[in-house]
Amino acid sequence: MGIVAGLDSSPEFTRIVVCDSDTGAVLRQGYAPHPVEPAPNGGRPSDVDPQAWLLSLGEAAGGGLLEGVQAIGVSAQQNGLIALDAQGNAVRPAMVGGDKRAQVAAADLVDALGGRGAWAEAVGCVPGAAQPVTKLRWMSRTEPDAAMRTAVLLQAHDWLVWQLLGRPVRRTTDRGGASGTGYWNAATGQYRTDLVEMALGHQVMLPEVLGPSDAAGTTPEGLLISAGTGETMAAAFGLGIGLGDAVVSLGASGSVMAVHTEALVDSSGMITSLADATGMHLPVVTTLNAVRALRGAAEMLGVPDLEGLSDLALKSTPGSHGLVLLPYLEGERTPNLPHTAGTLAGLRRESMRPEHFARAAFEGMLCGLADALDVLRGRGVDVRRIFMLGAAAGLPAVQAAAPALFGVQVVVPQPADYAAVGAARQAAWALGVSQGTLDPRTPPMWPGAAAQILEPGEELAVGQAVRQQYVAVREQTHPGAFRG
């Protein structure tokens, strides 16, 4: 039996799980918040000292948590950017993934390369404010001195791996992390250094992209460090999803991602073509409005929380007595309608009741995600099972409607640190390959997540009728939204 650890450095905290490398059983766990000063007005800091991540890691690993561990995998927040000078020192604080300062820079880059289709063809995604390539453009325009001194580019998990290894000359990343930068093509496995130069103004050193089972190196104490990856890829690996599976994530915004055999090029920009942690691909489609729509409905109805909104919605029936909510409250990304507003249709005297509006909010949110799912299906992505994540996934109204609206089995995993578990599984894979006990093409077979299973059952036909009602309103108000 080997012992491995997986650490997940999210924007707010570090979680560590220590696991049996053969069975995946969690032996012990650690946790520590990041020692970061809160941003004004309760927002997230746009600039973060990455040393805070190390301090949090050290605290989470205290008390002998890592005793006996042979290998460590690192998962971390995606789209963060750490720009280093030639001596390996940060030229400025790290820019985190949620930083929105680069929105104008994103539009500049899209135009500079010739449009959304050109970017999709080049790197499988259209730059947004979050992508590192866009942050580079922002630096070159806003902080030219820092941009000029930038010699090396790393992301959060790359930087943590490099620190754990003692800051060696060699810097590394993985396919998953590289695929979100905006300057690496998941289809070819190659960097587009010309895009870095276009964004930053000059060439820099980029980390070597490791394979899924490769090790980044070994510490002086003999501890193996695997390649590391982004939180999304680590969570997918921790959940154990494979071909035929999709993950629907219910946050303020929503996302649908699925395992696929190849990178997808989508000129509309709705699909972001990421790589996963196994050698496959993770095409992702994002909606701007998910739980955000539920919270808005609860406020309108004077309901104190989402649980109360769920209870109210279940007093209605499928179809919400004809009410349809298009939940485009902050514009929408899927379909691409950035300046639109939400729509409430089907108002009749008998439908003007709180429970019907509550139900319409849940159905609108899920139908919007079903639209995103159809974008992937329309590109040949096979989806036979959906994993539904997020606190809202446990709401009875969501669970009652989701299987019939999505048309497939829905799996609601029990809450767990799946990104940390995925990082540990990656460490076990790299350790097994180094010891000659695992195939570099086949990850360790850890059991899947404990979960609640929901089947469409007899409600499938009713759910599809609700979906058709939603699509009819969408086509009436936004004709051809998915064809333009």
N, C-alpha and C positions, 0 to 999 in steps of 0.2 A: 504493500500500500504506500502510495506517495501522498504528500500533503501539498496543496497549492493554495494560493490566495488570489482573489480578484478584488481590485479596488476601483470604485467609481467616484470620480471627482466631478460632481455636478456643480452648477453655479452657486449653490448655497452650502454644500456639505460634502464630506467624504464618507463613504461607506465601504467597509471591508468585510468580505466573507472568506473564511478559511474552510476549504473543502477537501474531502477524500478524492484523490485524483481518479480513482477507478469508478466510484459510484456516484460522485457528485454530492454526497451527503454533506450538509453544512455542519461543521464541527464547532465553530465559534464565529462571532461577529464583532465588529467595532464600528463606531460612529463618532464624528466630530463635525461641528459647524465650521464654516470658513470664517476666520477672523477678519471680516471686511466691514468697514464702516458703512452704515446704510446710506443709500442715495437720498438726495432731497425729495420730499413729497412721497416717500415710500417706494420710489422706483429702484430698479436694479442699477448698480454702478456700471457705467459704460467703460471705465478704465479700472483695471484690477492689477495689483501687484502680484505676480505669479508666486512669489515667495509665500503668500497666504495659503496657497494650495499645499505647499510642502509642510507648513506648520500644521495645517489641518490633518494631513496624512500622518504626520508624526504623532499627533494626539490620538487619532483613531487607532493607530497601531500600538498604543501604549499598553503596559501591563503584560508584556510577553505574548501579545496576540499572534505574532508571526513566528513563534518558537516552533522549530521543526519544519517550517515551510521550505520547499525546494524550488518553487517557481512562482512568479507573480505575473499576473496580467493586469493591464491598466485600461480602464475605460474613462473617458472624460467628456465634458461638454463639447459639443461640436461648433465649428465655425469660429472659434476663438483664434486670434492671431497674435503670435509672439514674434516680434521682429528683433533680431540680434545683430550686433555689429561684428566685425571680423574677429574680435577677441571673445565672443560668446556672451557679451553683456546686452541686456535689453536696451534698445534705443528709446523706448517709451513703455508705459504700462501696457499690459495685455489688453486687447480689444475683444470683448466677449461677444458671443454669438448673437445676443439679443440687441446689440447696438444698432440703432436706427439712423445714426448720423450720416450714413453713406447712401441714402436714398437717391440723392441727386447724382452722386458718383455712379450708381448703378445704371441710371438712365444714360449717362454719358458713355459708359462702356458698351451698352447695347447698341447705341448709335455708331460708336467708333468701329465696331466689327461688322456692321451692316445689318443689324436687326436681330430679333429673337431667334429666327430660324438659323442664322449663322452661328449663334452661340450654342444652340442645341446640337448642331452638327459638330461643332468643335469640341465640346466638353460634356455634352449630355444635360446641360442645365442652362437656364437663363439667369444672369446675375441679379441678385436682389441685395438689399442692404446688408444681409447677414454674411454673405460669402466673403472669404478672405481676399479674393481678387478685387472685390469692390472696396474693401477696407484699404487695400494698397493704393487704389486710385484716390481715395479720400486723403490718405497720408500725403501723397505726392502734391495734392492741391492745397492742403491745409497746414501740413507740417513738413515743408520741404527739407528742413535740416535733418529731421529724423529719417525721412525717406532716403536722403543721400547717404546716411550712415548705415542703412540696412544692408546686411550682407548675407543673412541666413533667415529663412522663414520656417517657423514651426507652428503646430497647433498644440492645444492643451495636452493631449495625451502624448504627443511626440516629446514635448518639453519635460513632462514628468518621467517618461522612460529615460530620456537623456540624463536627467538629474539622478535617478536611481542607479544608473550605470557609472556615475562619477564624471559626467560631462566629457565623454570621449570625443575625439575628432570626428568620428563617424556619427552622423545623425540619420535617424530612420523614421518611417511612418508605415502605415498599412494601406491597403487598397480602399478600405472603407473611409478612412479619414481623407485620403487624397482625393477621392471622388467628390467630396463636397467643397473643394477649394475654389473651383471655377478655373483651374489651370491644369487639370489632369483629366485625361480621357479614359473612362472606364472601359470603353470598347477596345481601344488599342493598347491600354496599359502604359501610355506615354504622357509625359508632361508636355504642355504647350508653353514653352518658355517665352515664346513671342507674346503671349497674353500677359505674362508677368511683366515683361518689359513695357508693353503698352500701358499697363496700369501704373507701374511704379516709376518708370523712366529709365531703368537700367536692369541688367541681369543680376541674379543673386544665386546663392547655393540653395538647392532644394533637397529635402531629405530623401534618402534611398527608400523606395517602396518595397516592403517585404511581402512575402507570401503569407497565407493564412496560418500556416503551422511553423513559420520561421521564428527563430529567437532573435531578439534585438541584440542580445549579448549576455554576459555573465558578470555579476559584481565581483569585486576582489574577494568577497567571502564565499563565492561559489553559487550564489543565488541566480537562477536563470530568470531572465526577463523576456517575456514574449513580445510580439510586435505591438500590442495595444490596438485600440480602435475607438471610434466614436460611440457615444451612448446609444444611439439608435441601433447600430450594428451589434453592439454588445447585448442589448436587451433582446434583439431578435435571436441571437445565438443562445442566450440564457433561457428563452422560452422554448427553444427547440423547434422553431418553425422551419418548414421545408417546402419543396415544390407543391403547389396546390393550396398553400396557406397564404392568407393575407392578415395584416394587423390593422385594425381601425383604432386610432387613438383619439380619445375624447378629452381635449383640453379646451381652453377658451376658443382656440381655433382647432381644427380637426385635420387628421391626415389618414391616408390609406396607403399602405405599402405592401408589396407582395414579393415573394421569391420568384425569380425568373432566370432562365438560362442565359440570357444575353442582355447587353445594354440596349436601351431603347432611345431612339432619337425622335423627339417630338417637337416639330417646328412651332406649335402653338405655345410652347413653354409650360404647359400644364403638368407634364411629367418631368420630374427631376431624376436622372438616372444615376443612382448610387451603386456602389459595390458593397457586398456584405462581408462577413467575417469568415466565410467558408470557401470562397472562390466563385460564388454565384453573384447574382445582381439583385438589387432592391429598388425597383422603380417606385417612386413616391409621388402621390398627388395630394395637394394640400387645399383645404378650404379655410376661409378666414373666419367662418362663423359656425361654432359648434356649441359648447356649453355657454358661450357668450349669449346665444339666442335664448337659452333656458333661463339664464339669470335676468335677462331683460323682461321675459314673460312673467317671471316671479315678481319683479318690481312693479310691473303694470297691474298685476292682480292683487298686490298687497300680501303676497304669500311670503313668509319669513325665510324659507330656504328651499333648496331643490327637492328635498324629501317631501315637503308639503306640496310642491308643484306636481310631483309624481303621483301622490295620493289623489290630488284633484283631477289629474289627467285620466286616471283609471276609472273615474266616475262617468267618463264619456265612452264612446265606442269607436272602433277603427273607422277612419275617415272623418272624424271630428264633426259629424253632421254637416259635411260639405265645406267646412273651413279649411283653407290651405294657406300656410305661411311659407313664403319664400324667405329664408332667413338671411338675406344679404344686407345685414345691418351696418356693416362697415365696408361696403363694396363687396366684391367677391373675386376670388382667384380661380375657382373652378365652378362655373365657367368664368372666363377672364372678363369681368365687368367691374373694374376698379372704382367707378364713379356712380354705380347704381345704388339703390336703396331697397330695403325689404318691401315685400308686398303681402297684404292680407286679402285673400279673395274668398268668395262664397258666402258673404254676409247675408243672412236672412234672419227674420225675427226669431225663428226657432233655434238658430245656431248661435245667437248672441248670448251665450252663457259662459261663465268662467271656466267650467270644466272642458268645454269644447275648444276654447282658445289654448288652454294648457296642453291638451292633447295635440292640437295643431303645432305647437312649438316643438314637442318631441318628434312628431312625424316629419316636420320640416327639417329639423336638424339631421335626422337619419336619412331622409330622402336626399338631402344635399350630399351626404357621405356616400349614398348609393350612386349618385351621379359620378362622384370621384372614382368609385369602384368600376363603373362602366367605362370610364376613360381607359383604365388598365385592361379590362376585358376586351375592349375594342381594338387593342394592340396585340391581342393574342395571349394575354396573361391568364393562365388557368387559375381559377379560384374556386375551391371546393369546400373550404373551411375558413372561418374568420375568427381571429383572436381579438377580443374587444378589451381595450385597456383604458384606464383613467377612473377617477372616483365616480364619475357619472355612470360608468358601466354597471355599477351595482344597483342603480335605481330600478325599482320594479317596472316603471313605465317604459324605460329603455329596453329592459329584458323582455317585456311583453311584445314590443313592436319590432325589435331588430331582426330576429330570425326570418320573419315573413317578408319584411321590406328588403333585406339583403338576399333572400332566396336560398340561403345555405345554412348549415350548422354554425352556430355561434358559440365560441368558447370564451368564458369569462374566468381568467386565471385568478387564483388567490393572490392578494397583495404580497409582493416579495421584492427583493433587490435584484431584479432580473439583469440589469446592466452589470452589477458586480458579479453575479453568478456567471454571466457570459464571459466576463474577463477571466474568471477562474477557470472556466472550461477551456478558454484559449491557452492559458498557462499549462493546463494538463496536457493539451495536445502538443504544445512545443516541448514539454518535458518528455512525453512518451516518444516523440520522434527522436529527441536527442539520446534517449536510452535504447532506441531500436525496438521498442515495444508497440509503437503505433505507426500506421501508414500516414505519410504526409498528406495524402489525399482524403483521408477519412478521419473525422474528429471523434473523440471519445463518445461513446453512447451513454450519455447521462439520461435519466428519466425525464419525461416532459413535466411541465408545470402542473401542479394540482389545480383543478379547475371545475367550474360548473358548466355543464353542457346543455345548450338550448337548441331544440330542433324546430324547423318551420312547421312541421306537422300539418294539421288540417287548416291552419290559418294562412297557408301559403297563397291560396287564391284570393283571399281577402286582402292580404298584404300587397299583392300585385295590383289589385284594383285601387288601393290607396296610392300606390306609386304612380299609376296611370293618371289619376286625378291630379297629382302633383306635377307630373310632366306636362299635362295639358295646360295648366296655369303658367308654368315656366315658358312654354312655347308661345303662349298668347302674349305674355308680357315681354319676353326676350327672344323673339323668333330667331332661330339659327344660332343661338348662343354657343352651341358646341360644334358648329360648322365653320365659324369664322376664325 
